[in-house]
Amino acid sequence: MPTVGSQRATVLLVAVILASTSCDNSDNPPAGLPSPSSPSPATTSAPPSGELIPLPAGVEVDADWTPSGDDAADTAVLTTINVVRSMRAVMATGNASHVAYRDYVTGAGEKAIFDDFVLPFIDAGLGVAGTDRLFDFKVSDADADSATVTFCNDQSDIHAINRTSGATVQPTPPLPAGYRLTQTVSLTEGKWKVSASAAEEDVATCVLDR
C-alpha cells in the first residue's frame, strides 16, 4: 500500500499544452503506451486514508511532504496529492474511467481541474509522460472541515505525447516549468475534496535544481 512520507514531486495543470496538438498518423501505439481502452484498475473509489492512487507506467508524481500530525491539515495535503495523481492517471491512459477522480474534486475544483483541462486534453488525442514534482506544501486556515493548501509544481520533467504515435508534442509557447497552486479543500458529503483551484504560472522558485 503506497503511503506518503518524504517523496518529491510536481503537477501539470495544463491548459497551455492544449494549444499544441500536433499528430503523427501512425496506426499503432508504441509498446508500453497505455491504451485508452485499457480496463480500469481496482481503484474505483477513494483509497483508504493515507493511501495514494496508483499510477500507470510512464508517469510519476513525487511529493516532498512529511505529515505534520494534524489530521485536518494532513488530510487536506493528501487530497491535493491524490488530485494530481488522479489527473495524471487519466491523462496518461486517455481513459476518464481509469480512476474515480471525482472522489477528490467537487464544484469549481472539479470544473477547473478536470472538466476544463484534463478531459479536453484526452479528447485532443494527447497523453502525458514523465515525473511531476510537488513540494513546498503550506496549509492555512485548517479546521475540522476545510483548509487551504498552497504548493509548488515543477513540471519541467513532464511532457505531452501524441497518444497514437507516442511522439513528444512540443507546446507553443513552451510549457511553464513551474506553477504555484492554491487549492481549497473541503469536507463534502463525508469526503475531503478540492473545491477550488488557482494557479500562478512561471514561478522560478517552483522549479527544482537538477
Secondary structure, DSSP 8 states (H G I E B T S, - for coil): --B-SB--------TGGGG-------SS--TT---TTS---S--S---TTB-----TTEEEEEB----S-HHHHHHHHHHHHHHHHHHHHHHHT-TTSS-GGGTB-HHHHIIIIIIIIHHHHHTTEEEEEEEEEEEEEEES--SSEEEEEEEEE-TTEEEEETTT--EE--SS---SEEEEEEEEEEETTEEEEEEEEEE---GGGS---
